[in-house]
Amino acid sequence: MSFNIALSGVAAAQKDLDVTANNIANVNTVGFKESRAEFGDVYASSLLAGGDTKVGDGVITLEVAQQFSQGSLQFTNTALDLAITGNGFFATVPEITSRDYSFTRAGQFKLDSDNFVVNSNGDNLMGFPVNGDGSSASVALSTTVPVRIPDSSGSPQKTSEVDIRMNLPANEGVKDPAQFDPDDPLTYNAATSVTVYDSLGDSHVMTYYFVKDNNPAVQNEWYIATAIDGTLTDLVNSDGSDSDPATATNTMGTATGNDVAAAKLQFSAGGDFIGIQSPDGITPSDFKITTEALGGGILTNGSDPTQQITVDFNLNPAIATPNEPTQFASSFEVTSLEQDGLPVGRLTGIDIGPDGLVRATFSNGTSEPIVRVALVRFSNEQGLIQESNTQWKESITSGEALAGEATTGTFGEINSSALEQANVNLTTELIDLIIAQRNFQANSRALEVNNQLNQTILNIR
C-alpha cells in the first residue's frame, strides 16, 4: 500500500511541476491566465472498517483551476491592440459566416486582406452593429457581426450655407453699380472668396463682391453680388422670385453687360448692421439671402443642379454684442467666413473608445461610428474549456455566454493601444517550482525506502 501512496505523491508532484512549468513558459503570452493544481487526499474505507487506524491512500489531483485575475497593461502604439480592464472576454469566430464562438482576453488584433479585424490565429473579432448616433442596434451575441474597418471614402456634403462677417470701410468712395465688372477691380470696393462644394464633393470658389452705392438719396448702403468659379450668380428671394436682373430692384452691371440680381447691405450712421434687402427691395426677416439654383451653366460636372447656397449675415438681436457685419472707418476685413460643405474624405484613423465603439475618421473632418466591440461574460469563468492560442470555449459548467457593451453592468472597459499581460507572478512560480521539486524528491525517497524494506524482507533466511 505504501508503494501506491508514494506513487500518488510522485504523480501529484509531477502534475504540480507541469502546471508551474506551463505558467512560467507563458509568462510573456498576452492574455494568458495562470493555472493552479488543486489536490485532495484519498480515503477508501468500508462500512465496518476501523476509521481510527486508517492511514489514507495518498493524494489525487482534483482540478487544474485557472485563475482569472487581472493582468497588468502594456501600452502600445497600435489602435487595434485592445485590453480589457475588468470583467469580460472578446468573442471571435474562425470564419465570417461561422457561429462557433471562442473567447479570449488576448487583444493582439490586426487587419486581414479584406479589412476584417482578426487575431494572430486569423479568427474574426465580433461586434454589435450600431446606429448613426453610435448606439448599439442589439446586444445579443447572436446578432454580432465581424468587425470590419471600411476602406471606402468619407461621403461628401454639398454646401448649403455660408456664414460671413466682415467690416466694410466707411471711408471708401462710392461707385456706380451699373459699371460693375468682376474683371475690373476698379468697379467694386472689396471682394473675398470661400471654397464651397457640390454634391459630388468637387470644390468651387465662391466670390463676394461689394460696391458702395453712389445713389445720393441713400447712405451707408452696399451692393453685394456673388459668383461661382468666376460666373456671376443671381441672388433670389426666399420664395425664389426676382432672379432675373430685368425685373429685380437691386441690380449691378447693367451698363457693362454683366447684369446680375444683387442684394443690399444697410448700415446705421454708427456703422451698425441694420439689415439686408433682397433683389426686390424687401428685407428678409432671417437676414439671409440665397443664390439661384447653380445648374444650367454653373455646375456642369453632373452634380445636383438644384443646389442653392444661402448667405447668412448673422444678425442676432438677442445677443448684447452681436457678431455681424459692420461699417466702420477702418480697412476691409473679413472676421469670419465659414461654409458647411465637405469634400470626399479618405480614411485617416481609427478610434476605439472605452465602451468599445469603433469610429473611423476621414480627412474631410468627419467621423463615422462603425461597430461596437462586443464583450462576453460567464457565471463561472473557471468552468470554461481551455483551448490553444489563449482561447476558451463555453461549457455546461461555465454557464451560457452573456454578451453586452463595455462599461455597462458588470462588464469592464476596453483600452485601445494596450495589451493585457499574463497574470503570472514569476517570483511566486519559481518558489512553487522549488516546492514541487522537493515534494517530488520526498515522494521518490518514500518509494526508495519502501523498496529497501521489501528487499530486507526478501533477504530473511
ChimeraX attribute file (.defattr): number of C-alpha atoms within 10 A of each C-alpha:
attribute: neighborCount
match mode: 1-to-1
recipient: residues
	/A:1	10
	/A:2	15
	/A:3	17
	/A:4	13
	/A:5	18
	/A:6	23
	/A:7	19
	/A:8	20
	/A:9	24
	/A:10	24
	/A:11	17
	/A:12	24
	/A:13	27
	/A:14	16
	/A:15	19
	/A:16	25
	/A:17	22
	/A:18	15
	/A:19	21
	/A:20	25
	/A:21	15
	/A:22	14
	/A:23	23
	/A:24	20
	/A:25	12
	/A:26	18
	/A:27	19
	/A:28	13
	/A:29	18
	/A:30	22
	/A:31	28
	/A:32	25
	/A:33	21
	/A:34	23
	/A:35	19
	/A:36	14
	/A:37	18
	/A:38	14
	/A:39	16
	/A:40	12
	/A:41	12
	/A:42	14
	/A:43	12
	/A:44	9
	/A:45	12
	/A:46	7
	/A:47	6
	/A:48	6
	/A:49	10
	/A:50	9
	/A:51	12
	/A:52	6
	/A:53	7
	/A:54	11
	/A:55	11
	/A:56	15
	/A:57	18
	/A:58	19
	/A:59	21
	/A:60	15
	/A:61	17
	/A:62	11
	/A:63	12
	/A:64	16
	/A:65	14
	/A:66	17
	/A:67	15
	/A:68	17
	/A:69	13
	/A:70	16
	/A:71	22
	/A:72	16
	/A:73	18
	/A:74	13
	/A:75	15
	/A:76	13
	/A:77	9
	/A:78	15
	/A:79	16
	/A:80	24
	/A:81	22
	/A:82	26
	/A:83	30
	/A:84	28
	/A:85	20
	/A:86	16
	/A:87	21
	/A:88	26
	/A:89	26
	/A:90	25
	/A:91	28
	/A:92	28
	/A:93	20
	/A:94	16
	/A:95	13
	/A:96	15
	/A:97	10
	/A:98	11
	/A:99	14
	/A:100	11
	/A:101	21
	/A:102	22
	/A:103	24
	/A:104	22
	/A:105	28
	/A:106	25
	/A:107	26
	/A:108	21
	/A:109	21
	/A:110	18
	/A:111	16
	/A:112	13
	/A:113	6
	/A:114	10
	/A:115	13
	/A:116	21
	/A:117	22
	/A:118	24
	/A:119	21
	/A:120	12
	/A:121	11
	/A:122	17
	/A:123	20
	/A:124	29
	/A:125	28
	/A:126	27
	/A:127	32
	/A:128	29
	/A:129	23
	/A:130	18
	/A:131	13
	/A:132	10
	/A:133	8
	/A:134	16
	/A:135	14
	/A:136	17
	/A:137	15
	/A:138	16
	/A:139	19
	/A:140	16
	/A:141	20
	/A:142	10
	/A:143	12
	/A:144	22
	/A:145	22
	/A:146	24
	/A:147	25
	/A:148	20
	/A:149	18
	/A:150	13
	/A:151	10
	/A:152	10
	/A:153	15
	/A:154	22
	/A:155	16
	/A:156	19
	/A:157	19
	/A:158	23
	/A:159	22
	/A:160	17
	/A:161	19
	/A:162	22
	/A:163	16
	/A:164	20
	/A:165	19
	/A:166	18
	/A:167	20
	/A:168	26
	/A:169	19
	/A:170	20
	/A:171	11
	/A:172	15
	/A:173	12
	/A:174	20
	/A:175	18
	/A:176	16
	/A:177	26
	/A:178	16
	/A:179	19
	/A:180	27
	/A:181	20
	/A:182	21
	/A:183	9
	/A:184	9
	/A:185	12
	/A:186	12
	/A:187	20
	/A:188	23
	/A:189	19
	/A:190	19
	/A:191	17
	/A:192	15
	/A:193	14
	/A:194	15
	/A:195	18
	/A:196	25
	/A:197	23
	/A:198	25
	/A:199	20
	/A:200	17
	/A:201	19
	/A:202	18
	/A:203	18
	/A:204	16
	/A:205	15
	/A:206	21
	/A:207	20
	/A:208	18
	/A:209	22
	/A:210	22
	/A:211	26
	/A:212	25
	/A:213	20
	/A:214	16
	/A:215	12
	/A:216	7
	/A:217	6
	/A:218	9
	/A:219	15
	/A:220	20
	/A:221	22
	/A:222	23
	/A:223	22
	/A:224	24
	/A:225	24
	/A:226	27
	/A:227	20
	/A:228	19
	/A:229	15
	/A:230	14
	/A:231	15
	/A:232	19
	/A:233	24
	/A:234	25
	/A:235	34
	/A:236	25
	/A:237	22
	/A:238	15
	/A:239	7
	/A:240	12
	/A:241	15
	/A:242	23
	/A:243	22
	/A:244	17
	/A:245	21
	/A:246	13
	/A:247	13
	/A:248	21
	/A:249	18
	/A:250	22
	/A:251	27
	/A:252	25
	/A:253	20
	/A:254	16
	/A:255	13
	/A:256	12
	/A:257	12
	/A:258	17
	/A:259	21
	/A:260	25
	/A:261	29
	/A:262	31
	/A:263	31
	/A:264	25
	/A:265	25
	/A:266	23
	/A:267	22
	/A:268	14
	/A:269	12
	/A:270	11
	/A:271	18
	/A:272	17
	/A:273	22
	/A:274	16
	/A:275	21
	/A:276	26
	/A:277	22
	/A:278	27
	/A:279	27
	/A:280	20
	/A:281	16
	/A:282	13
	/A:283	20
	/A:284	14
	/A:285	8
	/A:286	14
	/A:287	18
	/A:288	22
	/A:289	25
	/A:290	25
	/A:291	23
	/A:292	22
	/A:293	20
	/A:294	20
	/A:295	16
	/A:296	9
	/A:297	9
	/A:298	17
	/A:299	19
	/A:300	11
	/A:301	12
	/A:302	10
	/A:303	17
	/A:304	16
	/A:305	17
	/A:306	11
	/A:307	17
	/A:308	20
	/A:309	20
	/A:310	19
	/A:311	19
	/A:312	18
	/A:313	22
	/A:314	17
	/A:315	19
	/A:316	13
	/A:317	9
	/A:318	7
	/A:319	8
	/A:320	7
	/A:321	8
	/A:322	13
	/A:323	18
	/A:324	20
	/A:325	26
	/A:326	23
	/A:327	25
	/A:328	17
	/A:329	13
	/A:330	12
	/A:331	14
	/A:332	19
	/A:333	15
	/A:334	14
	/A:335	12
	/A:336	13
	/A:337	14
	/A:338	14
	/A:339	19
	/A:340	13
	/A:341	20
	/A:342	24
	/A:343	22
	/A:344	20
	/A:345	19
	/A:346	17
	/A:347	18
	/A:348	13
	/A:349	12
	/A:350	18
	/A:351	16
	/A:352	22
	/A:353	15
	/A:354	19
	/A:355	19
	/A:356	24
	/A:357	25
	/A:358	24
	/A:359	19
	/A:360	20
	/A:361	20
	/A:362	20
	/A:363	16
	/A:364	19
	/A:365	13
	/A:366	16
	/A:367	18
	/A:368	15
	/A:369	20
	/A:370	22
	/A:371	28
	/A:372	28
	/A:373	27
	/A:374	29
	/A:375	32
	/A:376	21
	/A:377	22
	/A:378	20
	/A:379	12
	/A:380	13
	/A:381	19
	/A:382	16
	/A:383	18
	/A:384	19
	/A:385	15
	/A:386	16
	/A:387	12
	/A:388	7
	/A:389	15
	/A:390	17
	/A:391	21
	/A:392	20
	/A:393	16
	/A:394	18
	/A:395	15
	/A:396	10
	/A:397	14
	/A:398	17
	/A:399	15
	/A:400	14
	/A:401	20
	/A:402	14
	/A:403	23
	/A:404	23
	/A:405	27
	/A:406	26
	/A:407	17
	/A:408	10
	/A:409	9
	/A:410	13
	/A:411	21
	/A:412	21
	/A:413	21
	/A:414	27
	/A:415	23
	/A:416	22
	/A:417	20
	/A:418	22
	/A:419	25
	/A:420	25
	/A:421	22
	/A:422	24
	/A:423	23
	/A:424	24
	/A:425	13
	/A:426	14
	/A:427	10
	/A:428	11
	/A:429	20
	/A:430	14
	/A:431	12
	/A:432	17
	/A:433	20
	/A:434	13
	/A:435	15
	/A:436	21
	/A:437	16
	/A:438	13
	/A:439	19
	/A:440	23
	/A:441	15
	/A:442	16
	/A:443	21
	/A:444	17
	/A:445	14
	/A:446	19
	/A:447	20
	/A:448	14
	/A:449	14
	/A:450	16
	/A:451	13
	/A:452	12
	/A:453	12
	/A:454	11
	/A:455	11
	/A:456	10
	/A:457	10
	/A:458	9
	/A:459	8
	/A:460	6
	/A:461	4
